[in-house]
Amino acid sequence: MSPGTYDLILMDIQMPNMDGYQAAQRIRHLNDKTRAEIPIIAMTANAFAEDRKRAFDAGMNGHIAKPIDIEKLGAVILSVLKKQESLQTGKNNSMSK
C-alpha cells in the first residue's frame, strides 16, 4: 500500500463543517477512481432503517450504530471487504476476457 491510500474508511456521520454523508459523496466523486472506490462504513448513533438507507444512498458500503460493538464492527468490516474484493475480482476477470 502506498502512502495516502487506505483499504477502508470508518466515517463518523456527525462531524462539524461537513457531515459524513457529504464527505462520502465527495469521496465517491473524486477523479482518482482508486480513491473514489475505497469502501466506507458509516458510524453513527442513529440506528434507524432510514439512517442506514441514507448512508447507502450517500455511497457508503456499510453501517454500524454506536455504541460500537467490536465483534459487530469486525463482522461489518469483513463483509464489506469481501464484497469489495469480489467486485474487484469480477472487474479484473471481465477486463481479461
C-alpha positions in Angstrom: 0.0 0.0 0.0 1.4 3.4 -0.9 1.3 6.4 1.4 -2.0 8.2 1.3 -4.0 5.1 0.3 -6.4 3.2 2.5 -8.2 -0.1 2.5 -11.3 1.2 4.3 -12.8 4.4 5.8 -14.7 4.4 9.1 -16.8 7.5 8.6 -18.4 9.3 11.6 -21.7 10.8 10.4 -21.9 13.7 12.8 -18.9 15.9 12.2 -18.5 19.7 12.2 -18.5 21.6 8.9 -19.3 18.6 6.7 -21.3 15.6 7.8 -20.3 12.0 6.9 -22.9 11.8 4.1 -21.4 14.8 2.4 -17.9 13.6 2.9 -18.7 10.2 1.4 -20.3 11.8 -1.6 -17.2 13.9 -2.2 -15.0 10.8 -2.0 -17.2 9.0 -4.5 -16.8 11.9 -6.9 -13.0 12.0 -6.8 -11.3 11.8 -10.2 -8.9 9.2 -8.9 -11.1 6.0 -9.2 -8.9 4.0 -6.8 -9.6 6.5 -4.1 -13.2 7.1 -5.1 -14.0 3.4 -4.7 -12.5 3.0 -1.2 -15.1 1.1 1.0 -16.7 3.4 3.5 -18.6 2.3 6.7 -20.9 4.8 8.4 -20.5 5.0 12.2 -23.5 6.8 13.7 -25.6 7.0 16.9 -28.6 6.7 14.6 -29.7 3.1 14.2 -33.0 3.6 12.3 -33.6 2.0 8.9 -33.8 5.4 7.3 -30.3 6.3 8.6 -28.9 3.1 7.2 -30.6 3.8 3.8 -29.2 7.4 3.8 -25.7 6.0 4.4 -26.1 3.6 1.4 -27.7 6.3 -0.7 -24.6 8.5 0.0 -22.4 5.8 -1.4 -21.3 4.1 1.8 -20.8 0.3 1.8 -21.8 -0.5 5.4 -23.4 1.0 8.5 -22.8 0.4 12.2 -24.6 2.0 15.1 -22.9 3.5 18.2 -22.0 2.4 20.8 -19.7 0.2 18.7 -19.7 -3.5 19.5 -16.2 -4.7 18.5 -17.5 -8.0 17.2 -20.2 -6.4 15.1 -17.6 -3.9 13.8 -15.3 -6.7 12.8 -18.1 -8.6 11.0 -19.2 -5.5 9.1 -15.6 -4.7 8.1 -15.1 -8.3 6.9 -18.3 -8.3 5.0 -17.6 -5.0 3.2 -14.0 -6.0 2.4 -15.1 -9.4 1.0 -17.7 -7.7 -1.2 -15.1 -5.2 -2.4 -12.7 -8.0 -3.2 -15.4 -9.8 -5.1 -16.2 -6.7 -7.1 -12.5 -6.2 -7.9 -12.1 -9.8 -8.9 -15.1 -9.5 -11.2 -13.7 -6.4 -12.8 -10.3 -8.0 -13.4 -11.9 -11.1 -14.9 -14.1 -9.1 -17.3 -11.1 -7.0 -18.3 -9.0 -10.0 -19.2 -11.7 -11.5 -21.5 
